Amino acid sequence: MTPIKEMISEGWQPRTINGVRVLQLGTLLCQNHKAEYWWADSMFDVADKLGRPDKIHTANGQVTTIEYFVLEETA
């Protein structure tokens, strides 16, 4: 997993959505913690706020990033 500081230096922006700390790069969201994959409860909390993701990206059967094709800056 890429360290959070390195991801931020690559352009990922920290945000909080419905109490969940995430990193955003364009339309992609990843969970902002030291785990490599999304925790299910955190993904559901984000989906409660933004709706169902348009695309879910996985690796090894785990969710790595979720994508909203239109992602509001104020969300």
VOPAGU-2260 file (C-alpha; in pm, 1 decimal, decimal comma):
REM VOPAGU-2260
SITE   aa  ch    i         X         Y         Z
SITE  MET   A    0       0,0       0,0       0,0
SITE  THR   A    1     117,4     350,0     -81,3
SITE  PRO   A    2     161,9     570,0     228,5
SITE  ILE   A    3    -103,9     839,3     270,8
SITE  LYS   A    4     152,0    1123,6     259,4
SITE  GLU   A    5     279,7     993,5     -73,3
SITE  MET   A    6     -74,7     968,4    -211,1
SITE  ILE   A    7    -141,0    1330,0    -108,1
SITE  SER   A    8     180,8    1438,1    -280,6
SITE  GLU   A    9      52,5    1259,6    -593,8
SITE  GLY   A   10    -266,2    1469,6    -591,8
SITE  TRP   A   11    -509,7    1275,1    -373,1
SITE  GLN   A   12    -713,0    1515,5    -156,7
SITE  PRO   A   13    -822,6    1427,6     198,6
SITE  ARG   A   14   -1196,9    1465,6     265,6
SITE  THR   A   15   -1454,6    1351,0     514,3
SITE  ILE   A   16   -1779,2    1211,2     375,5
SITE  ASN   A   17   -2052,2    1115,8     622,7
SITE  GLY   A   18   -1792,3    1075,1     897,9
SITE  VAL   A   19   -1555,4     860,9     688,4
SITE  ARG   A   20   -1205,5     990,9     613,0
SITE  VAL   A   21   -1129,2     932,7     246,3
SITE  LEU   A   22    -879,1    1038,0     -16,3
SITE  GLN   A   23   -1017,0    1168,0    -346,3
SITE  LEU   A   24    -848,1    1179,2    -686,1
SITE  GLY   A   25   -1091,0    1308,2    -946,7
SITE  THR   A   26   -1386,1    1069,5    -934,1
SITE  LEU   A   27   -1204,9     801,2    -730,6
SITE  LEU   A   28   -1230,9     755,2    -354,4
SITE  CYS   A   29   -1018,6     534,3    -132,8
SITE  GLN   A   30   -1045,5     497,1     240,8
SITE  ASN   A   31    -797,6     715,0     431,2
SITE  HIS   A   32    -641,3     471,7     676,4
SITE  LYS   A   33    -351,8     230,6     680,6
SITE  ALA   A   34    -559,7     -65,9     556,3
SITE  GLU   A   35    -525,8    -159,8     192,1
SITE  TYR   A   36    -898,1    -213,4     130,7
SITE  TRP   A   37   -1229,8     -46,0     213,7
SITE  TRP   A   38   -1400,5    -151,3     533,5
SITE  ALA   A   39   -1759,0    -252,6     447,0
SITE  ASP   A   40   -1923,4     -26,7     706,9
SITE  SER   A   41   -1724,9     274,8     585,4
SITE  MET   A   42   -1818,1     210,0     224,0
SITE  PHE   A   43   -2186,2     188,8     322,5
SITE  ASP   A   44   -2158,2     517,0     517,5
SITE  VAL   A   45   -2018,7     691,1     207,6
SITE  ALA   A   46   -2288,9     531,1     -10,6
SITE  ASP   A   47   -2555,3     657,5     233,6
SITE  LYS   A   48   -2434,5    1011,5     158,7
SITE  LEU   A   49   -2343,9     988,2    -212,5
SITE  GLY   A   50   -2555,1     697,9    -335,7
SITE  ARG   A   51   -2441,8     375,6    -494,9
SITE  PRO   A   52   -2096,6     405,1    -658,3
SITE  ASP   A   53   -2090,2     399,1   -1037,8
SITE  LYS   A   54   -1791,5     163,4   -1035,2
SITE  ILE   A   55   -1620,9     -47,5    -770,0
SITE  HIS   A   56   -1253,2    -136,4    -821,9
SITE  THR   A   57   -1121,8    -452,9    -659,2
SITE  ALA   A   58    -799,7    -646,5    -607,2
SITE  ASN   A   59    -783,3    -997,9    -465,2
SITE  GLY   A   60   -1159,9    -991,6    -409,7
SITE  GLN   A   61   -1143,1    -678,8    -190,5
SITE  VAL   A   62   -1267,5    -326,0    -268,7
SITE  THR   A   63    -974,1     -88,7    -323,9
SITE  THR   A   64   -1144,0     222,7    -463,7
SITE  ILE   A   65   -1496,2     330,8    -543,7
SITE  GLU   A   66   -1582,1     569,3    -824,1
SITE  TYR   A   67   -1857,4     821,4    -882,0
SITE  PHE   A   68   -1858,4     944,9   -1240,6
SITE  VAL   A   69   -1985,8    1281,5   -1114,3
SITE  LEU   A   70   -1850,9    1366,4    -770,2
SITE  GLU   A   71   -1961,2    1695,3    -617,0
SITE  GLU   A   72   -1690,9    1896,9    -441,1
SITE  THR   A   73   -1933,8    1977,0    -158,7
SITE  ALA   A   74   -2035,8    1616,7     -91,7
